[in-house]
Amino acid sequence: MHTTAPAPSDERIFRTIAADISASEPQVIAAVGLLDEGATVPFVARYRKEVTGGLDDTQLRLLSDRLTYLRELEARRGTILNSIKEQGKLTDDLAKSIAGATSKAALEDIYLPYKPKRRTKAMIARENGLEPLLRAIQADRVTAPEDQAQNYLTDDVTTVKDALNGARDILTEELSENADLLGNLREFMRQEAFISAKLVPGKEQDGAKFSDYFDHREKWADIPSHRALAILRAAKEEVVTMEIAPDAEVGEPRAIATIAATMNTAGEQPGDLWLRDVARWTWRVKLSLSLYIDLLSELRQRAHEEAIAVFSRNLKDLLLAAPAGARATLGLDPGIRTGVKAAVVDATGKVLETATLYPFQPKMDVRGSEAKIIDLVTRHGVELVAIGNGTASRETERLVGDTLKLLPSGIKAPTKVVVSEAGASVYSASELAAQEFPDLDVSLRGAVSIARRLQDPLAELVKITPQSIGVGQYQHDVDQRRLSVALEAVVEDAVNAVGVDLNMASAPLLAQVAGLGLSLASAIVFHRDLHGAFKSRSALLDVSGLGPKAFEQCAGFLRIRDGEEPLDASSVHPEAYDVARRVISACGRDIRDIMGSGTALRSLRAQDFVTEVFGLPTVRDIFEELEKPGRDPRPEFKTASFTDGVEDIKDLKPGMSLEGTVTNVAAFGAFVDIGVHQDGLVHVSQLADRFVKDPHEVVKTGDVVKVRVTEVDIPRKRIGLTMRKTVDKSQGKAPQGRGKMPNKDKMSAGPKSAKPRNSDAGNGALGAALLNAMKQKD
């Protein structure tokens, strides 16, 4: 923690962050101190509530992000101050302006006139003695500039035109380095600029998927991220040309007038007219281009941040999806020519048996496949069948459904579930999978992964790079470093919110626990394999390389079932065990009788157990944990019931009511798996009988929802759905046809036979609507 008074720059940082995260400065100072000491966000959010005043993980993530930016800003501020000071040009007013800059852009605007640069036209003009000409024109507006220029002709400046052009170059540079002017113009552009896209002649066929942007124009400030990313990609692929500029008839004259106003050119004297011409020249040749670049950068950053936020929300929902639980599971990775890969795992995820079935062309061994499924189910007591949603998914599901009807009497039919297999092939071919299953064929590893991700989505999905899981929008267009950092934070928060079984978890899962990382996680697994299961959390300190600091960070998130210390099965941190034991002692009952009892603690008051170290927030958490030890925050497992007879898009008709599972959520709506080869789109306007600004207000990935078909486009493989209750009875559609299909590109949500299992999985179902999303103005 900070023991000395913070520097002025730190005070500025703390004040700014406090406003950004809606907290007080003392809270920010405390949190920054903990993070600087090496504490992790999950640990601070869960176990240092007294210190931070209860900042949650979302606030702490934003705090950490802003802290990095603002510290970089302060470092740059110091560099600029030193540079100008070394030039002998630092004044009190300039120092004040630099100190007052609140963004990197504003800081660089101030620094422009002092920034070392290559030799410019303005420098040459000054060397040729033309700066006095500019000052003369500015001072004397009555005399024609052409007449004044006669006095500045030399061997290097031989004509009046050359003299006036030199004066113009000096003034243009001064204007383009005027921080106040640049700030005003940038704000003007943010409010008034339009983003326009025009088709490059001859690119109609190659760029057909961008057809809705062949002649597109909308306000820069209002364009949603998915449309901005689509235009940026179209421009990158040279399908369209893109422009960011104010309206030519109204906006451009206003921009030029703003520039002219800085020179007080309201008069009609020859000097005023010349200065206004320079203002026009400066806008068209210099500032419009530089501001285009600035706004393009801001647009890209804004679109990236929104896309990353969507990806992060979807990933969190997927990671925290309901686990089916510790039950024997048959995983099926569908395929046609290469066969259906099958793997049975027991309740702990251990592989019991694998096989390959050939129920489809060319072998068509339906009976043999049915017999094998029955054999696997009966011998291993299979309770769940997980079917990957790729090629032949529905055909495989139908095969399983028919087969389960043939089970001998007395054998309970397992529940069949279609699960996303996005990223399964990435995992199968990974070094981790090779280490885990060295003797198992790559294709069979995918079936194991599919089975395990039904049992516990979180434990299995952490083995796959988040970018391969397939819940992003334009994920390969965004800043990959920023995306990676954001997604790693989501995974870390999800894992620590649920907690990890120390004696069952894989190294990849343990690596996401606060304070560990892959190296320590691998050391824990090695120690466990060598010495057997951990009997207590304190035994972690015997692991090579795991010291007190790492133990402090990770211990509370690790669980030990049936160990020597009952509290090790809870999220109570070992540092607070004494408090927990005082609570238990006050009940006068055995700890095992109390843990899990919702009534045992009702006669006690949390405030009676507060100490100098542990305040009321920690004590309340202990009470809650003793009542529900090791509680899982994830929802209860349930599956969608697909409608019989609906297996292909051709089986769908407008007005049909169906049940499905939300597979992805974007800014413009949600994709729903309704049991055919294509996910349908519920546009944001169709999510509820009220205005919905953010689809996440209504649905999240993994939700089971009831939908109604509004439109079916078989040639383009697109399905429009609605969740609205109100119906246009004549057509079975939502009012005013607001459930219309997306038409933003021809990269359709597409048949699931596309197998979105590679690193571009995020542009599978979701990629369709990003380019195909409805062009609807609310």
Steps between C-alpha positions, in 0.01 A plus 500: 500500500604863454670631813602840365300782351427433132670715236285758314488271197376213719236725653380585151487131410308405815252784450438404138454130571266571791270688263529228234401211729258690726710459811678721752868593478588306820345188345708548186820566694446184705428286193798635308723427798384138511539448125845659504599256774412210271146421611266367232161647413301191612683493834450872567133484398426198720732530799589867540157660510580686821810654345338613173157582637344215303620569147381212279693321227347712222609823669842356573551389139411848378724651767792285387442588136474873567798490732718367218376766256535789744846396610605490136344845461696634798823350366439665164417828674837489675685422177336792322572743782866401501525528123357853491706601802819383326403715202477801733140564396305397810286782640269501799193508275631214289581293808148566626350387169706181505397429858135550407495257205267210584571273202792389289349673196475836683856462624635431153309802362684726746835338418465532122678838461793378711526148367823436307406458136652460160565810290167639391385753241436744784859461621630571151276805474632632829857441384415705191391793722126476431366497857514884514281506187237290679510731802469804274189359332347415839571851629401695184180367346449804272810465283472221245716202596638495145634853546654412837664190354702717257721601791604140571624383164853356502715263301325211679153657477471628146125561461215651696321169480798321658512758778128471579514119483785506753300725732203269455712194591613666823146594597365154408756337729414740783130429462553125484699519825249717687383274784181696575403507132568129457294421810206707376514352150529146632193550719317657205585198287385260769161667499457578131705249298341231288661170411443417134579189300497478119546195281829473314397451134537139390484357852130410496558124479806468720342716767144369479490424873544874563221599261312708756805725533544571129329835557478556874501818708427559867609720789846412632384545859206260462633209297489175700815294533396211277425733207821695558701178501325381183587824316856493631542146373342587163740795468797282597402249231473795254135429429393852604664834550430661835476863599448672834405863448234755589226587255663670200238775467460591866762326712811582297428879488450491877836329549673756278326784684627356831856511367457852362356621831830430673655770278222758541424522127146633513584801279501525120842660454755331266692361799180349649414333171850354469492367857160339437644335190780361716240372748323320214832362371599385850173313544500326166870419473601445862241491776221304332746219434657501847157511666381218272788292633416598858132411463582181314723400790229590754238310299719193479577516872135552591388214278774277638404575860132428435583180313730389780229580755250285307751217475579529872134490604428199281810319618407560863149364440641194324758430769239538772243287317324237709708182543320170444702367791709199589320238294629238258478654154523378142653764273430483126692703245281468187645433158379343177777347291749479788241363742359611834772502767378375839656524846360401839630684807412420858364744758849645554567546129733199472489333158354149524462399136509640146358383169421615147151450357409500128122549478514725193634488144692320371481209750145557629557264795194616692439172685864469604498860623182446698639184657821677601314794659278260696807307612682812618195635682420177682856395594608842627174622650492803270263770622572770242569501128681811373474553124722756327316753287712469184456299180229232528400625845125464445540169322705373795244632746226318313709181504549531877131569555398191301767290672398594853151366425661159449659484846407191705224547753632607836777710347426870544553690178767770534424863421631610160629855460640682199801706610723750325818341375667832418868471576491121546733441205736768631521318832530157333810604307656692790809403696283482811271239345802302381635495857160407641424228240830396342357172369167638379434600140453874447143457374401296808638770731229728363229259615653497849499880508135511390402261780694689764372843399146375568602375846680823591528768228739712704750225578522394136481834321794646693718258301413683180617846402198730548527626141427145380182451701290689247304770677665812356410749230768595248747368754786484250457865406542637851814577697622149582706604801207688651265213420731247658535703821124549528415135439766374740342721767157352425633146534682583824191662653274211395729231639547677831128577533423127481803364687716201412525150646871477587511122471310473171595806296726487197805723470325737250212550745731549798704747294201737501479507879609832650872507575597180320565495125600203288839441663366470856191314375723240335705474821180436698390222263849345509499508882149350505600220263812429707358519852130440451201723569543810714348449842498870589551840344803556719669207324528725195798664668689174445476551122832605352500870412169582669575756770291692754396773253368254242329303777330815627365579153383151400397315817146637533409397145614139538271235648585170672205266550507264799839626614650538846359852536127535419543872428729407209185404309372856524605838363597618847863606474745324736598839642144531637464146638529627859198726446306214342583273794380767745171509313475122507589490871226750576250258348611225735481239227743296290631680197367234263150542645511873448642513149211487257236572760295804421371535858804439723628857483172690518535572871841664451582856398783550252613824664583311821788325323666804342869538587764762436610306193175358368207736463130447445527417124733206570293374792182514291676304227600239759138471618378453143768245425430294811134487402581393141860380490665487158184620331515510122380832356410340168133434410324166507556279197217468249474433129282620216239263360526514124174458310451158341496509122704822487849400393571717198435858398249367245286373789453853636194716430424857616291493814654180643567511875820324603742466790870557458830586664668838469838441338624857468401855588605805299416868520222454243338184633539138601559176310295199598554131422152364424601154388585554133834556329479878525469719805213747474534869584278680749562865416525735798160643405350151532633404841209641704178699479689807612797701388825311558823695478738217585407137414683387815216660698279215378714199405844353543693220335367162613148616585213276390234721339169473319496657154271536202610482137439827314678436173686221321738569211600156374733607214708715733453268800366769731241471773325794664358445850311700760451474873224761502161396627298718261428341162380617159241223462483529125866410455613362833755779522578779737329837438628718214715212380769594753618142502641534150806302412843659520643615172843636571707240319491158349720334763196324640464359844532206278459130526658351805675268259745789472644360824603820678786328677806694395640831612245684288212341682388835629396596149277196457142557607579842632706608202189466290304763671788734548508559129141384447352681798184693442551853392237626737495846650323507837 
